[in-house]
């Protein structure tokens, strides 16, 4: 591969979590003839939201034998885990997420040829030669190609949250902030809104920090994710690709496989290689029907808990220290000392008091409404659009973003959670690693089509230079 000083092309990757890190890794592995600039406000690369957790109790929900970052080396993570953390690990071990983050960082440490820029990207514009990204410092970086690996954002705001519940620090919208857990009385009741994997993490974090009080979990379905368990794998997909493209037909095919003897986990996992293909075949009306009626049922069987975590959640429920309430949150008001939580259930309205209410509903996938100057500018200018169901980015099958006029970009691409605008599976390492490999190959082909170099390596404008350029313009 050419040295940095010899390179005339530049690829900017926005986002330094797992998606961004694997993009850079596979670009370098494929000997891409360009300088890579990886931009993220956090100094530590490769962690993102999921793997930056300080808790070793937060386990992967995929066993070590199935989560290699390198598709061509399926045992890569397991071998690394045995050498660097747990010599007795097996392919069925559920390792801590923080350890997997270190694994991703170790992979980045094995390659050279990229530059790290610690900054927030606030704006983006296309030019004849490619694109320019604007940093929070006011500086700009020219790029031939840009990858949006923007990862996950804070949960969407919940309805009915009184402003004084926020100012009195009774309600927290971010389950990952250290501030959320500060000064919490040991035996005080806590309400968590949501019963998905984020809620599981919150329960674990509370107990790890010494909290002993009751936790009340509220969600529309009142169901925590199911647990992982051994099974005999199916040899074929439980939903053949020639199944009629309707939500009901897919459900019937899955149930038929289970009725004929397949363990339900085996049936669900048999779909891993074809889930997105099956999803893309559904008409938009069928996708909406799935979202309304089947999405939560799919989530609890697809995104399962590691057995040790499932054991803890079960024990908490059996002891009465964790209660699950099925219903819709309607309001959180502030009383003198506690939050007054009001929930609408099938049987009417119920209410209770908690010292703290934590939004545990998971990342907000409506990128048009997240707190990001970059995304607000992108959507405002029509540079990007949301997927057909209003989530993520709208992309083609290779990850090229589609603008408000329906034009497929030749300059900007996405991978990871952002592709949930069109896909149903795009947050797990299984999908992200393959997207990174495929995108690296696509970007290599794209570079070969460019007519003339647009930028020089390290073409970053300082604030003063950018200011002079704006004045001159």
JOBEL-V98201 format. One record per residue. N is the residue number from 1. RES is the residue in one letter. NEAR is the number of other C-alpha atoms within 8 Angstrom. D_LAST is the distance of its C-alpha to the last C-alpha in Angstrom with 1 decimal. Layout:
N;RES;NEAR;D_LAST, N;RES;NEAR;D_LAST
This chain:
1;X;5;37.1, 2;X;6;34.6, 3;X;7;33.6, 4;X;9;30.2, 5;X;5;29.1, 6;X;7;30.1, 7;X;13;28.2, 8;X;11;25.1, 9;X;15;24.8, 10;X;16;23.9, 11;X;13;25.4, 12;X;12;24.3, 13;X;16;27.2, 14;X;14;26.5, 15;X;13;29.8, 16;X;17;32.3, 17;X;13;35.5, 18;X;11;38.1, 19;X;16;35.9, 20;X;16;33.1, 21;X;14;35.6, 22;X;14;37.6, 23;X;13;34.6, 24;X;12;33.7, 25;X;11;37.4, 26;X;11;38.1, 27;X;12;35.0, 28;X;11;36.4, 29;X;7;39.9, 30;X;8;38.9, 31;X;7;37.3, 32;X;10;33.9, 33;X;9;31.9, 34;X;10;28.8, 35;X;14;27.7, 36;X;12;28.2, 37;X;12;26.3, 38;X;16;28.2, 39;X;15;26.5, 40;X;15;28.6, 41;X;8;29.0, 42;X;8;32.6, 43;X;6;33.7, 44;X;5;36.6, 45;X;12;35.8, 46;X;16;38.0, 47;X;16;39.4, 48;X;11;37.5, 49;X;9;39.3, 50;X;7;42.6, 51;X;11;43.3, 52;X;10;42.1, 53;X;10;45.2, 54;X;5;47.3, 55;X;7;50.5, 56;X;10;52.6, 57;X;7;54.4, 58;X;11;51.4, 59;X;11;52.6, 60;X;10;51.0, 61;X;9;52.2, 62;X;8;52.7, 63;X;12;55.3, 64;X;14;54.4, 65;X;13;55.7, 66;X;10;53.1, 67;X;11;49.8, 68;X;14;48.8, 69;X;11;45.1, 70;X;8;46.0, 71;X;8;47.4, 72;X;4;49.2, 73;X;7;51.0, 74;X;11;52.4, 75;X;9;54.3, 76;X;10;51.5, 77;X;13;51.0, 78;X;13;54.8, 79;X;8;55.4, 80;X;10;52.6, 81;X;12;54.1, 82;X;11;57.5, 83;X;8;56.3, 84;X;7;54.1, 85;X;8;55.4, 86;X;8;58.6, 87;X;8;61.0, 88;X;5;63.0, 89;X;10;60.2, 90;X;8;61.0, 91;X;9;59.1, 92;X;8;60.0, 93;X;9;58.7, 94;X;11;56.0, 95;X;10;54.0, 96;X;11;51.9, 97;X;14;48.3, 98;X;14;47.3, 99;X;11;49.1, 100;X;10;47.3, 101;X;12;44.0, 102;X;10;45.3, 103;X;11;46.2, 104;X;14;42.6, 105;X;11;41.4, 106;X;8;44.1, 107;X;9;42.9, 108;X;10;39.3, 109;X;7;41.0, 110;X;6;42.6, 111;X;8;39.4, 112;X;6;36.6, 113;X;9;33.4, 114;X;9;31.1, 115;X;8;29.0, 116;X;8;29.2, 117;X;9;26.2, 118;X;9;27.6, 119;X;11;24.9, 120;X;9;24.2, 121;X;13;21.7, 122;X;12;20.1, 123;X;11;17.7, 124;X;12;17.3, 125;X;7;15.2, 126;X;7;16.2, 127;X;7;14.5, 128;X;5;16.2, 129;X;7;17.6, 130;X;12;18.6, 131;X;15;17.1, 132;X;12;15.2, 133;X;13;17.2, 134;X;12;16.1, 135;X;13;18.9, 136;X;9;20.3, 137;X;6;19.5, 138;X;10;15.7, 139;X;13;15.8, 140;X;13;14.9, 141;X;11;17.2, 142;X;13;16.7, 143;X;15;19.8, 144;X;13;21.6, 145;X;12;23.9, 146;X;13;24.1, 147;X;12;27.4, 148;X;13;27.8, 149;X;16;31.0, 150;X;9;30.5, 151;X;12;34.2, 152;X;9;35.9, 153;X;9;34.9, 154;X;10;37.1, 155;X;12;39.7, 156;X;8;39.0, 157;X;5;40.2, 158;X;7;43.8, 159;X;7;45.2, 160;X;8;47.1, 161;X;11;46.0, 162;X;10;46.7, 163;X;6;44.1, 164;X;8;46.9, 165;X;14;47.9, 166;X;11;44.5, 167;X;7;44.5, 168;X;8;48.1, 169;X;8;47.1, 170;X;13;49.6, 171;X;14;47.1, 172;X;12;44.6, 173;X;10;42.1, 174;X;11;41.5, 175;X;11;44.5, 176;X;5;43.0, 177;X;7;42.1, 178;X;6;44.6, 179;X;5;44.4, 180;X;10;46.1, 181;X;8;49.3, 182;X;6;49.6, 183;X;4;52.6, 184;X;9;54.2, 185;X;6;58.0, 186;X;8;60.0, 187;X;8;62.0, 188;X;12;59.6, 189;X;12;59.0, 190;X;13;55.6, 191;X;13;54.2, 192;X;15;51.9, 193;X;14;50.3, 194;X;14;50.4, 195;X;17;52.9, 196;X;13;50.7, 197;X;11;49.9, 198;X;12;47.7, 199;X;14;50.7, 200;X;11;52.8, 201;X;9;50.5, 202;X;11;50.7, 203;X;9;54.5, 204;X;10;54.7, 205;X;10;52.3, 206;X;10;54.3, 207;X;9;57.6, 208;X;7;56.3, 209;X;6;55.3, 210;X;7;58.8, 211;X;12;58.5, 212;X;8;61.9, 213;X;10;61.5, 214;X;12;61.5, 215;X;12;58.4, 216;X;12;58.0, 217;X;15;55.8, 218;X;16;54.8, 219;X;15;53.4, 220;X;8;53.9, 221;X;7;56.1, 222;X;12;57.5, 223;X;9;57.5, 224;X;9;56.4, 225;X;13;55.5, 226;X;10;58.6, 227;X;9;59.7, 228;X;9;59.5, 229;X;6;63.0, 230;X;4;64.4, 231;X;7;65.1, 232;X;6;66.1, 233;X;7;63.0, 234;X;10;63.0, 235;X;5;62.9, 236;X;5;61.0, 237;X;10;58.4, 238;X;12;60.0, 239;X;9;57.9, 240;X;6;58.1, 241;X;6;55.1, 242;X;4;57.2, 243;X;9;57.8, 244;X;6;56.8, 245;X;10;53.3, 246;X;9;54.2, 247;X;11;54.2, 248;X;6;57.9, 249;X;10;58.7, 250;X;12;56.8, 251;X;8;58.7, 252;X;8;62.0, 253;X;11;61.5, 254;X;12;60.7, 255;X;8;63.7, 256;X;8;65.9, 257;X;11;65.0, 258;X;11;66.0, 259;X;7;69.2, 260;X;6;70.2, 261;X;6;70.2, 262;X;10;66.7, 263;X;9;65.7, 264;X;7;62.9, 265;X;10;60.6, 266;X;12;61.3, 267;X;16;60.5, 268;X;12;57.2, 269;X;8;56.2, 270;X;13;57.3, 271;X;11;54.2, 272;X;7;51.6, 273;X;6;50.8, 274;X;9;50.6, 275;X;10;49.4, 276;X;10;45.9, 277;X;7;47.3, 278;X;10;49.8, 279;X;10;47.2, 280;X;9;44.9, 281;X;7;47.9, 282;X;12;48.4, 283;X;9;47.2, 284;X;7;44.9, 285;X;7;47.9, 286;X;10;49.9, 287;X;11;47.1, 288;X;9;47.0, 289;X;10;50.8, 290;X;10;50.7, 291;X;9;48.2, 292;X;7;50.5, 293;X;7;53.8, 294;X;9;53.6, 295;X;9;50.4, 296;X;9;52.1, 297;X;7;55.3, 298;X;8;53.2, 299;X;9;51.3, 300;X;13;54.5, 301;X;11;56.2, 302;X;8;53.2, 303;X;10;51.6, 304;X;11;54.8, 305;X;12;55.7, 306;X;13;57.1, 307;X;9;60.9, 308;X;6;60.9, 309;X;9;58.3, 310;X;11;60.2, 311;X;8;63.4, 312;X;8;61.8, 313;X;10;60.5, 314;X;8;63.9, 315;X;8;65.7, 316;X;10;63.5, 317;X;11;64.2, 318;X;8;67.9, 319;X;7;68.2, 320;X;8;66.7, 321;X;10;63.9, 322;X;13;61.4, 323;X;10;61.7, 324;X;11;59.9, 325;X;9;59.4, 326;X;10;58.5, 327;X;13;56.5, 328;X;10;53.2, 329;X;14;51.7, 330;X;10;51.5, 331;X;12;50.9, 332;X;13;50.7, 333;X;11;51.7, 334;X;13;52.4, 335;X;7;55.9, 336;X;4;57.1, 337;X;6;56.8, 338;X;11;56.0, 339;X;16;53.9, 340;X;13;55.7, 341;X;13;54.9, 342;X;12;55.7, 343;X;12;56.1, 344;X;12;57.0, 345;X;10;59.6, 346;X;5;61.8, 347;X;5;64.5, 348;X;6;62.6, 349;X;8;60.6, 350;X;8;61.2, 351;X;8;59.8, 352;X;7;60.0, 353;X;9;58.7, 354;X;13;56.7, 355;X;13;55.4, 356;X;14;52.2, 357;X;13;50.5, 358;X;14;48.1, 359;X;15;45.9, 360;X;16;46.9, 361;X;12;45.7, 362;X;11;43.4, 363;X;9;39.7, 364;X;11;37.8, 365;X;10;37.0, 366;X;10;35.1, 367;X;11;31.6, 368;X;8;30.2, 369;X;6;31.8, 370;X;12;31.6, 371;X;6;30.0, 372;X;7;26.9, 373;X;8;23.3, 374;X;10;22.4, 375;X;10;25.0, 376;X;12;24.3, 377;X;11;20.7, 378;X;12;22.0, 379;X;11;24.7, 380;X;7;22.7, 381;X;7;20.3, 382;X;10;23.3, 383;X;10;22.2, 384;X;13;25.7, 385;X;11;28.9, 386;X;14;32.2, 387;X;13;35.3, 388;X;9;37.9, 389;X;7;39.7, 390;X;8;36.6, 391;X;12;36.3, 392;X;15;34.0, 393;X;17;31.6, 394;X;15;32.6, 395;X;16;32.8, 396;X;9;34.7, 397;X;5;37.7, 398;X;8;35.7, 399;X;11;33.4, 400;X;14;30.3, 401;X;14;28.6, 402;X;16;28.8, 403;X;13;26.1, 404;X;9;26.9, 405;X;6;27.4, 406;X;6;29.9, 407;X;7;27.9, 408;X;10;28.9, 409;X;10;26.0, 410;X;6;26.2, 411;X;10;23.8, 412;X;11;24.9, 413;X;12;28.6, 414;X;14;30.8, 415;X;15;34.3, 416;X;14;36.7, 417;X;12;37.0, 418;X;15;33.8, 419;X;15;35.8, 420;X;15;38.4, 421;X;15;36.5, 422;X;12;38.6, 423;X;10;41.2, 424;X;8;44.1, 425;X;9;44.2, 426;X;13;41.1, 427;X;8;41.6, 428;X;7;44.5, 429;X;9;44.2, 430;X;9;46.3, 431;X;11;43.4, 432;X;14;40.4, 433;X;13;41.9, 434;X;9;42.4, 435;X;10;38.9, 436;X;13;37.5, 437;X;11;39.6, 438;X;9;38.8, 439;X;11;35.1, 440;X;13;35.0, 441;X;10;36.8, 442;X;9;34.4, 443;X;9;31.3, 444;X;10;33.1, 445;X;8;33.7, 446;X;9;30.1, 447;X;8;28.9, 448;X;6;31.3, 449;X;6;29.8, 450;X;7;26.2, 451;X;4;25.7, 452;X;4;23.6, 453;X;9;22.5, 454;X;11;19.1, 455;X;11;19.0, 456;X;10;21.2, 457;X;12;23.6, 458;X;4;22.4, 459;X;8;18.7, 460;X;8;18.0, 461;X;10;15.1, 462;X;9;16.4, 463;X;10;15.3, 464;X;7;14.2, 465;X;9;12.3, 466;X;12;10.5, 467;X;9;9.9, 468;X;8;8.5, 469;X;8;6.1, 470;X;7;5.1, 471;X;6;5.4, 472;X;5;3.8, 473;X;4;0.0
